[in-house]
Amino acid sequence: MAAEGFPCNILSLVVCYSKGLVFTLQRRAREVGLEILKQNMEKEHFPDLTGHEKFGLGNVKYNISRIHVTAVELPSASISLLPGSGIKLVIGNASLTIDMNWNIRTWMFKDSGRGTVHISKVFVTAILSTPLDNAGPTSIALTSCRTTPGDVNIKLNGKTGFLYNFFIKYLKKPIHRSLVTNSCPNIRAGIQLIDGDLRSPNAVMQIDDLAEVDYSLSGLPAVFQTFIDLDLKGVVFPAGNHTDSPYMAASFTIPDQSDSMLYLAFSEYFFQSSSFAYYTAGAFNMTIAEETCSYFNINTEIFSSIIPEVAKYSITPYPVMLKLMSTEIPTISLQQDSFTAEIQGSVEVLAILPDSTTQSLFTLNIAANTSISLNIFDQKLMGSLCLNRIQFSLAHSNVGSFEVVLLENILSYIFQTEVIPSANAKLSKGFPLPNLANVTLTRPHIAIVQGYVLISTDAHYKHYRRRETTC
């Protein structure tokens, strides 16, 4: 539930959520937004331009090919948030450098070569908005765009003289015309590329062989004056089985913060769904036998000194096998600076007889309290389990009654040396973090708060895909 003293009101200093994961982009993240824009403009390849321009003695036929942007400068650019509606992008005095091949021909002259185009004094004003309802296929769209293409200067590599300078103006015209016609469509294509990342079909990500996580958008982006919220489902399922979790997402509140670019809030519900998924997949069950025990041989002799009935099975000690089972879904609790998991289970102790059959000796109930510490490595959220305390009680015995407390030291040692390391080996594989628009987290910091885990981080954007754009 919402923390006491924090009203669930978007006009206050806190915002109330009831999701598995909330991804918040602060106003400082505009640096990433501009970097996304710049990298989507750089290294782009465009279709060829072919045509002719009239001059006094006939036509100048041209072909401009292998056109691609090599540099973009945005000396004056700003991104402002329009609460409830979208984002305003203003770019002033931008410049682009473009490489190309050129070929010109007239009735008396023809030549070809490489050239460089420098476009300066480009101004852009664009409004990006989110749909008003969930009917639309996109989460962000270009709704208004106005551009001024600026000045076009062309240098034909290795070519000088009056004649080449004369023909340059005939190459400027189609390039300038293309900029006027296609600047806004190209911006729209870039926005669609980013939107495709936000609605990536890879939103369902495999964690391991047992579970997968759904990071798809559960609602429309919400734009406030200083931040944008993306509500993600943030729920973990058994692999290939999207069974509904028995838990309901409780509301939680996040105080307004702006020290970092991005904030990811993983709710208690996210970790509860993880617990349910792994419980359903049987991940909390394990068997410890003599051949798998790392530190000492487990056999009936260890127990016979405490439970005399065990010695009756054989003068020669038999190997012993421990079968551990979780009998309930582990309970997750997130409190200030505390992440705990309560585990209820059982351990059955079996003797392995000479004919390889097993004989159950006794079964104990287990109640364990564990703490989980978190860190981030390689874009994954990783955990480490620590056993705080463990209690045993007798559930069933084939070797008569005995004082369970006499076994606690042995069993606690086995848990500390075998069970916990095995669990940590699985946790070290980590949960993949949502990969929105190819953003890489930098200098992340983790805080455990009542009801959620908050990751505050800066970010870096790297454009991996290349698309063809109309010029």
N, C-alpha and C positions, 0 to 999 in steps of 0.2 A: 504494500500500500504506500501511498505517498507519505513521505516523512513528515512527522508532526511539525507544525509551524510553517510548512511550505504549501501555500495554496496552489491547486492545479489551474493556473491562470496564465495564459500566454502574455498578459500585460504586466506580470510581475517579474521578479528577477529570476524566476525559475520556470521551466516548462515541464508539464506532466506528460508521461508516456506510459503506454502499456504494450510494449513490443518486445520481441526477442533481442533486437539490436537496433540502435539509433546511430546514424552516421551524420555528424554535424560538421558543416563546412563554415568556418568563421570568415569574417571579412578579410582577414589576413591571407586566406587561401586564394585571393584574387591573383596573387603572384603565380600560383599554380595554374589558375585559369588563363592568364596571359601566356604562360609558358606552353600550355596546351595549344592555344591559338597559334603561337609562333611556330612550334614544331610541326603542326599540321599544315602550315603554309610552306615551311622549308622543305627542300628536297622533293617537291611535287613535280610530276611530269604532266605535260599538257598535250592535247592533240595538235597536229600540224595545222598551220594556217596557209591556205592557198587561194590566190585570186589575182586581181589586176587593178591598177590605178591608172587613170588617164593623165597624160601630159601632152604638151603642145604637138608633138610629132607622132603620137600614137599611144600605145599602152605600155605600162611597166608591169610585166608579169612577175609575181613573187611566190616563193614557197619558203615558209619558216617552219623548221622541224626540230625535233629533239629539244623542245623547250622545257626547261626546268628551273625552279627557283633555287638559288644557291645561298641567299642570305636575306634575312628580314630584320629590320630595325624598328622598334616601337618606342621612340624616345618619350612620347607623351600618350599614355594610355591609362584608362581607368575603368574599373568595373564597380558599379553601384547596385545595391539591392533595392528593389521596389516591393515593399511589404505587400503580400497577398497577390502579387501579379507576376513578378519575374525579375529579370536582370537587365540592366542597361550597360551597354558596352560603348565607350567613346574612345576612338583612336585618332590622334592628331599628328600630322607631320610624319607619318610612317614612310618607310622606303623599302623597296625590294630590288634585289639584284637577280637578273635572269640570264642564263646562258642559252644560246640557240645556234642552230645551223641556218644559214640563209642562202637563197639562190634568187638572183634577179636576171631578167631577160627583156631586152627590147629588140626591135628589128635591126639595130645596129650594134648592140652591146649585150654581153652576158658575162656573169661571174658568180662565184659562190665562195663560201668560207664560214668561219665561226664568228660569232658576235656576242657582245654583252649589252644587255639593256638595263639601265638604271632608272627606276621609277621613284620619284620623290613627291613630297607634299600630298600624300594620300590621306584623306580624312574619311572616317567611317563612324556612323552612329547606328547602333542596332539594339533592338529590344528582343530579349529572349524570354519566353513565358512558358508556364506549365499549363496543361489542359485544365479546364474548370471542372471536369468530371473524369471518371475512370474509363469513359467510352473510347477515348483516343488511343492509338497504338504507341504513342511516344510519351516520354516524361518531360521533354524539354524541346521547344521548337522556336524557330525564328519567325516573329510576327511583324517586325518592322525593320527596314534596312534602308539606309541612305549613304551613298558613297560619292566622293569627289576623287577622280583617278589621279590628278596631279600631273606633273611634268614627266615626259618620256625622253630619255637621252640614249642614243645608240652609238656604240663603238664597234666598227667592223675590224676585227683583229688583223693586224698587218696591212690594212688598206688605208691609204691617205690620198689626198688630192681633191681637186675641185669636183671631179666627176662622181667620186664616191660620196662626198658630202651632199651632192645634189640628189643622189638616189636614196640617201638615208631617210629623207622626209617621206618617201613613198613606203618605207618599211614602218615608219612611226604610225602612219594612219591606221593600218589594220590592228596593230597592237593596242593603240589608244582606244579604238572602237570596241575591241574585245573586252578591255577593262571596264568600259562604261556599261557594256551589255551584261557582263558575267560576274562582276565583283560580288554582288549580293547572292546570286545563285551559288557561287563558290563558297561564300560564308555559310550559306544554308547547308551545303554538302558537308562542310566541316562540323557544323552543329549536329547533323544527323550521324556523323561518325562518332562523336562524343556520346550522343544519345544511345547509339548502339552499344557502346561500352557500358553505359549505365543499365541497360536492359539486356546485358550479355546472356546468351543462352547457357553459359557456363555458371549461372548463378547457383546451381546445385553442384556442390563440389565434394569429391570423395575425400574423406578423412583418412580412412584405412579400409581394410577388408570388411570391417564390421559396421561402419556408420558413414553417413554423408550429411552435409549441412546445406540448408536452403537459405541463400542470401538474397533471394529475389525481392524486388520492391513490393511492399504490401500496401502502399498508398502513394499518392502524388507527392512530389517534393513540396515542402512548405517553406516559403520565403518570408523571412522576417527582416527587420531593419539592419541587423548586424550579422545574421547567419542564415544558412539554409539547412533544413533538416531532411534527410532521406530515411524513411522508415523501412527497415528491412525485416523480413520474416524472422530470421535468426532462430531457426529451429533445427534440431538434430534428429535424424531418423535412423532406424536400422537400415543398412545398405539394401537397396531394392525393395524396401517395404515402408512406404510412407504412412505408417500407422499413427493415428492421432495420439498425441501425448495426453496423459490423464491430468495434466496440469493446466491451469489458466494463467495467462500473463497478468500479473498484478501491476498496478500503476506505480511508477517511481518518478522522482523529480531530479532534474539536473540544474544546479545553479548556473547562472550566466557566467561564462568564462571566455577569455579572449587571448590568453597567452600563447596558445598554439594555433596552428592552421586548422587542424582537424581533431575531432573528438569522436571516439567510438565507445558507446555505452552498451556493454553486454549485460543484459538483465539476468536476474536470478532464474527467470524462466528459461533462458538459453541453456544454462548449466543443468537445470532440472531435466530439460528435454534430452540433454546429453546423457545424464544418468539413466534415464528411462531407456534410451536407445541401446546403450551398452549392457544394461541389465537384461533387456529383451534378447540381445544377441548372445548372452551367456559369457560376457567378457569378465565378469567378476568371479567366475568359477575356475578353479585350477586344481591340479593334482601334484603333490610333492611325493616323490619316491626316492629310494636309496640312490638310484643312478642320476637323479637330477638335483639332489641336495648338494650344495656347494661346500659346506663347512664341516659336516660330520655325517656319519652313517646313521640313519634312523632305523632302529630295530627294536624288537620286543624287550631286549635287555634294558633299554633306557627306561621303559615304563614298568618293568617287573619289580624294580626296587621300591616303587611307590604303590603299585597295584599287584599284590602277590598272586592274584588269580591269573594274571597274564603269563607268569612263569610256567603254568601248568600245560601250556600248549606244546612246549618242547624244552628239552634241556639246552639244545642248541638254539641260539637266538634266531628268530625269523626276521626278515626285512619287514619294514612297516611302510604303509602308504597312507598319506593324508589327503582326503578329498574335501576341498573347501567349496562351499556354495554360498551365494548371497540369497537370502530368503525373502528379502524385501528390496524395493528400489531404494538405493542410497539417498539419504536426505541431504540436500544442499542448503547451506545457510551463508548469506553474505551480510556481514556486519562491518562496522567501521574498522578497517585494517585487519579484518579477519575473514578467511574463506575456509569453512569447515565442511566436512562430509561425515555424516553418521551412517555407519554400515552395520546392518544386522545380517547375520549369517550363521552357518554351522560348519563344523569340521568333524568328519568321520575318520576314525583311526582304524585301519584294517591291517591285519597280519597277512603277509603273502606266504602261503603254504608251499611245501616242496613240489606239489603238482601244479603250481602256478595259479591255483585258485586262491580266493581271498576269504578271510573270515573277519567279519566286523567285530571289533573289540568294544568300542563305545563311540558315542556321538556327543559333542558339546555344542551348546549355543554360544554364539559370539556377538558381542556388542562392542564395536570399535569406534573411537572418535579420532578423526584425522584432520590435519591442516594441509592446505594446498597453497603453495607459493607459485606465482606466475612470472613469466618473462617472455620476451619476444625475440625470436631469432629467425632470420631468413623468411620474413613475412608470415610467420606462424606464431600462434599463441601456445606456449608450452607450459606444462605444469609439473610440479614436483610434490610428491606426497610425503607427509611426515606423520608417523603414528604417535598420537598424544597419549592415549590410554586404551587398554583393551580388557574386557571382562569375559570370563568363561563361566558357564553353568552347565550342569549335567542334563542332557536331554534323554539319553538312553544308554544302557550299559548291558553288555553280555558277560561282563567279568565282575559283577557285583558292585556294591556301592563303594565309593571312595571319595576322599577329599579333593575336590577339583583344584583347590588353592595350591596343593602340592605340585600340580603340573604347570602352574602359570609361568614359572621361570623358564621351563623348557619350551613351552609353546610360544611365549612372548619372544624368545630368542629366535625361534624358527620364523616367526612373522617378521621380525626385524631384518633377518638375514636372507630370507627367501621371498616372502610375499611382497613386502614393500619394494625391494629392488626390481622385482618382476613388474609390478604396477608402474614404477617410474620409467622402466624401459619402454613401456607402451606410451606413457604420457609424453616422453621425450620426442616422439614423432610429431607432436603438435597438431593444433587445429589450424587449417589455412584461414588466413584473414581475408575478408572480401577484397577483391581486386577491382575497384571501381576506376574505370577510365585509365587503366595502366599506371595508377599512382602508387609509388613506392614510399613506405613510411620511413621517416628519418628521425632519429633521436626520440623514440617513443618512451613514454613514462606511464607506468601502471599504478592506479590507485584503487583500492578496494573500499567501497562505500556501502552504506546500508542499502541493499536491494539491487546493486549493480556493480560491475567492474568498469572503471573509466580509463580508457587509453587516450592520452593527449599526445599529439605528435605533429611534427612538421612533415612536409611531403615533397617528393620530387616526381616529375612526370617524364616518362620516356615513351615517345611515339614509335611503336613497333611495326605498324601496318602501313602500307602504301596504297593509295587509291589513285585512279585517273580522274582528273578534273577537267571540266570544260573551260577553255580559255577564249 
